[in-house]
Amino acid sequence: MDVTLRTHGADGLPEGHPEIREYVQPLEDYYQQRLDARVTDYGQALRMASLKVRGNVPSLAEIRELMGAPSRVLKYRELIKRMLDGKVKVAGGALQDDPRFKKQVLSFWRNTLRMGPPGNPAFGIADQDAAPTMAAMVTVSDTLPLGAMFTQPSDRCFSMDAAGTFTSVACTCSSGVDGSGDPTGSTACYDANSVNAGIIGNPAFQAVNHSGLAFHRVRVVQEIFACRPHPAEPQGVWDQVFQPIGGTAMPTMPVNFASAESVVCAKCHQTMNRQAAFFANYDRRGVLRDRAALKTGNIRTGGRAKTCGSTPATCDFEVDTPTTPPRSSVIADFLTPQFQSPLRGGWRVNAPAGDLSEFTQGMANDPEVARCMVNRLWYWMMSRSDIVNDPVRPPLAMTDQWIAVLNAGTHPFDGSSRVPGTLKAVLYTMLTSDDYTRF
């Protein structure tokens, strides 16, 4: 593809003026020339990085430290490493802890997960910050890899104090009765049914994303952690996922996921239906009613008193099928019998799962999830909008570099050993790259 350019200074001249000259240049050369024309400015880059990483401009001492250094590039890298390590230099040259980076990361995850700030009794969860704080703890950690975000015990609710110290306690959910007459269970979000699903299994995350058939929860997980909407897989990778219309003894007809009247629903629902059952046992307050993912219980069309007990067959899904009239969902609304016993679902067709812990382990092992997470960090550093809504994504050649850093066992700053999968080294690479330091 070529681009047509005009000579410099021709703007504003009337058409046909003898000083106007046009020439054709390949588009790749056009952009490369502009990239090559950028000038490195470590002072401006330090200001931008500090605003992102610490929420404030660099101190005068840091500016002087940079401008007076024999090598500004080395000093800039040292200052970036210091910020990401949560340190600040005080009088006398000593380093002391600085919680501002952790607070900025927490704010980033609040925005990304659409959760927080602390406290939201409308959902019966003691602390809406629990899931964002867990994600922030993994992001700033030197020992927890990215996958821990999806494999930490979900019954632990994390908090961070003013000094940037992370603590965790058992998650608690409000007891009582909600507006529709549903008992909300005990104050424990999990009893003996806890899963190791990280923020995905966090009660607050499940509560704020409650919806009919659990498909909203499925969509949120896909868009936040895969950075793209459904369909997530090529059509037909799972055959015969859906219950044929009229093939069940339902009082009303189930949703026709195989419909092609206006759109081909199966393109998305071949994946969504295999995932929704893992979320359907969480009630509207985030309480996991029963860990067993398979429910074949009685269909409730009248009163909404819960019948959950120790036997999974006595407890229906905690979500409703949006039919007329609405009714409680059962496994046959999602899948054909061959996918029900044992439950055949999973994050992707090549990552099968029988429960939510196995589901999120598939996420932790998925290269697409890792690429999505580093892309989200780049969008944050560059103040770009949500990547799901962006038609132009970072080129693979760029993200491949970040993935290589993510998986490496050494830090790019000094080659020291580090735990592979930790995210701070990726942030360091981004903030010291030409794309961040050249203007």
N, C-alpha and C positions, 0 to 999 in steps of 0.2 A: 504494500500500500504506500502511495506517495502523498505528499502534502505540498500545496502550492503556497509559496511565501512571497512577500513583497519586500523590496529593499527598505532598509531602515530610514525612517523619516518620511515615508510615502503616505502615511495616514493623514487624512485631512485634505490631501491634494485632489483636485477634480480629476475625474476619469479622463484618460487621454493625455495627461500631463507628461512631458518628455522625461521627467526625472523618475517616473514610476517604472520600475523594472520587476518583472515576475520571473521566478525560476522554480523548478520542481526538484524536490529532494525526498529521498526515501524516508518514510516516517521513523524507522529505527534510528537513522542517522540524526534526524531532527531532535529526537528526545535524548540521544546519547550526548550530543553537543551541549545541551542544556544541563545534563547531569555533570558533565566534565567542567562546566563553567562555575559550578558551586565553589564557594570558598569556605575553608574550615575556620570556625569561630568557637573555640572552646569556652570562652566566657559566656556567650549566648547559650551554648549547649548546657553549661552548668546551671544556668538560671532555669532553663526549661526542665532539666532533670530534677532539680531541687523542688520546683513547684509540683511536679508529679509525684515524686517519691516521698517528699516530706510536707507538701502542702504549703510551703513558704519559700521565699527567695533565699539564696545562700547568704551566709553571714559575711560581713566585711572582711573578717579574718580569713575566710575561705577564699574570697575573691583575691585578696592579696597573696595568699598562699599559691594560688594558681598563676597569677600574673607575674609573680616573682620567681617562679620555678625555672631552672635551666632547661627543662623539657616539659612543655605544657601538656603534651600528649600523655606522658607518664604520670604527671601530677593529676591530670583530669581523671585518668583511670583509677588512680588511688582514691580520689575523692568520691567517685561513683561507688567503688567497693565499700568505702566507709559508710556511705549513706545506706546501702543495701544491707550492711551488717548491723544497722541500727546503732551507729556510734557517732559521736561528735567530739571534736577536740576542744578542750577547755584551756584556760590559762595554765601555763607551765608545760603544755604539750601532751598532757594525759588525755586518754580517751574515756568517755563515760557513755552509759547507755542513753539512747535517744529513741523513744517509742513512736515517733512521728511516722516512720515508714510503716509500721504495723497498723497504725490508725488509717493511713491512706489505703492500704490493702484491704482493710475491713470495709471501708467505704466503697471500694471498687466491687467487692463481692456483694454488698447490699444492693448495689445498682444492678449487678449482673443477675442475681437471683430474684430481684424484686421483692426483697424481704427486709425487715427491720424498720425502724430502730427498735431498741429493746422494749418488750411489753406490747401485747396486743390481745387483750382479753376476749375480743370478739371471736377468736378461734379457740379459746380455751388453752392456749399455750403460754407458759410462764414467760418465755423469752423468745421473741421472733429473731433475735440475733444469733441463735444457736447454730444454725446452718452456715450463715456467712462467716461466723467466727471460726468454725471448724475449717472452712475453706481457706481463710486467712492464715490460720495456724500452719497448714500444709504449705502454703505459698511462701511464707517467710522462713520455713524450717531448713536447717542444714542437714537434717537426718531423715525427714519424711519425704519420700518420693511422691510424685503426682498421683500415682495409683492409690495412695493412702486416703485420698479424698473420697474414694468410693469403697473402701474396705474397712474403715474405722468402725468400732462398735456404734450402732445407731442410737442406742439408749443413753448415750452420754451427750449432755448439752454443755457446750463450751462457752466461756465468757472471757473477756479481757479487761483487766483493770487499767487505771490511768497510767501505770508504769509499763504497760505492755506485757504483763504476765498473763499467760493463758492458764485457766483452771477448768475443770469439768466436774459436773455433778450428774446424778441420775435425772433424766428428763421427767418432768411432771406435767400432767394435763389436768385441766379443771374437771371436777366431778359435778354432778347435778344432771339437769335435764334441759335440752335445748328447746327452741321454739316449736319444733314439730313433735315433741313428745319422746324423742329418742334419749334414753339414758346414756350418759357419756362414759360410763365405766368408772373404774377407780382412778385415783389421782396419779397412778403410775401409767405412763404411756406404754411401757413394756413391762410385762411380768417375766415369765419364763420364755417369752417368745421373741426376745431380742434378735436382731439380725446384724450382721457385719456388712452394712451397705452404705456406710459413710453418710454424706449429706442427703443422698437419695432416700434413705430410710429415716431421716430425721422427722420427728412428729410435726414440727412447724412447717417444714417443706411440704409434707403431705397434706396438711390442713389448708394452707393457703391455695393449694392447687386442686382442691376437691372438685369433682364434677361428675356428671352422669357417665356411666360406663368406664370411668377412670381414663378416658382418652385425653383429657386436658393434661393430666399428669404425664402421660406418654409424650404428648407434644412438647411440653416444657423441657423434659429431659432430652429429647432429640435436639431441640433448637439451641439450648444452652450449651450442651456438651458435645454436639456434633457440628454446631455452627451452620446448620442448613435445615430447611423444613422437610417434611415428608413429601414424596416417597423417599425412603432411606435405602431401599434395595431394588434391584431390577425386578420388573414384574415377572411373577411365575417362579421365583426361587423357592417358594414354599407352595406346594400344590395342595388343593382341597383343604384350605385352612377354614373355610366358612361353612356354617350350617346352612344347608339349602333352605330356601323359603318354604314354609309349610312342613318342614321336616322335624319339627319338635311338637310337644304337647303343650305349647304355651297358650295362655288364655287370649293373647293377642299376638299378631305376627311379629317376629323379631325384625330388627333393622336389616335391610337387604344390603349387606356389604359388597355383594357381587354386582350391584346395579351398574348399568352402563347407560342409563337414560340421559343423563346430562354430563356426567364425568365418570370415569372408570374408578369407582371407589376402591376396588381391590388393589390398585397401585399403592395406596398408602396403608390400607387396612390389612394387607397380608403381613405387614410388620407390626402394626399397631395392635392387632388382635392377639398376637403372640406375646405382647408385652403387658397389656392392660390387666391381665389376671394377677400379675405380681403386685399391682397397686390397689386392687379392688377391695382388699381386706382392711384397708385403713379407712376409718370413718371420717366424718367431716371435721372432727377435732384432732385428727392425726393419731388416734389410738389404734394400734394394730390389734384387731379383734381376735385373729387367730393366724398363726404363722403359716398353716397349710394353705397353699395357693389354690387348691382345687376345691370348689364349693358346688355342691349339687343339691342344696337344701330346698326347702319349700318356697314356692313363689308367694310373696305377700302382696295382695292387692288392696287390702283394707288398712287396718291399724298397723302402726309402725313399731310395735313393741319388739325389742330384740329377743331372739331366741338363742343367742350364742352360748355355747357351752363347751365342754371339754371335747365333745365329739364333733369333728369338722362338719359332718353331714347335717348337723342341727343348726348350722349358722349360714345364712345367705351372705352374698357379697354386700358390702356396705355402700354400694352405689346403686343408682337407679337406671333402668333402661328408659330412654326418652321416647316412649310410645304413648299412645292415647288409649286409655289412661296410663299414667306412669306406673311402673311396678319395679320391684326389686330385681336386680340382675342375678342371673345364674350363669354357670360356665357355658351352657349351651348357647347363650347369646353371643359368645365370643368365638367358639371353636367347634369343629366337628368332633364326634366321639373319638376318632383315632388320635386326636391331639390332646385328649383330656386325661387319660389314665394309662401310663403316667403323664403328667403334664409336659407337653412339648412346646416350649417357648424359648425365648432368649433375646439377648441384645441384638444379635444378627444371626443369619442362618448358619454361619460357621462358629457361633458362640452359643450353643444350647444351654439352657438353664432350667432347673426344677424349682428354684426359689429365688428370692430377691438377692440373697448374698451371691449366688452363682451368676445372677443377671449383672450385678455391678462389677463382679470380677471380670466378666467379659468386657465391660466398659474400660476397666483399668488396663486391660491388655490390648485395647484397640488403638492402632496408630492414628486413626482418624480423630479420636478423642484427644490424644496428645497434640496433634496438629491444631485442632480447634483451640485448645487451651493456650498454646503459645501465640496463636493469631489474636486471641482476645487480649492477651497482655500487650501485644504490639498496638492494637487499636486503642488501648488505654493510654499507652505512652504517647501516641500521636493524636490523641483527642478526637478520634473518629467515632462515628455513630455505631450502633450495634451491627455486627458483622452479618447477621442473618438478613438484614435489609439492604446490604451493600452488594450491588451487582458485580463489582470489581474487587476481587480478592487478592491478597498478596501472592506474588508468583511462587510457584513451587520451589524454584531455585533459592529463593530467600528463606522460605520456611524450612527447607531441607537443612540449611545451616543451623537454624535454631534447634531442630530436632536432634541433629548431631551433637550439639552442645548439651542438650537435655540428657541424652543417653551416655555422655562421656563420664569417665571416672576422675577427671581432673578439671580444675578451675581455669578458665581462660586468662585470668589475671596473672597468676604466677605459676601455674602448672601443679599446684598442690592437689592432693587427693581429695575427693568429695564423693558423696553418695550419689550414684547415677539416678537421674529422675528428679532431682531437686530443681526448683524453678528459679532461684535467685541468680544462678549462673546465666540463665537465658536472658533475664532482665539486664544483667551486666553487659552481655553481648549486644543487646539492642541499643542500650544507651551509649555504648562506645563505638557504634558502627558509623560508617560514612553517612548513612541516611539520616542519622540523628545529629551529627556534629558538623555537617556541611550545609551551607545555606546559599 
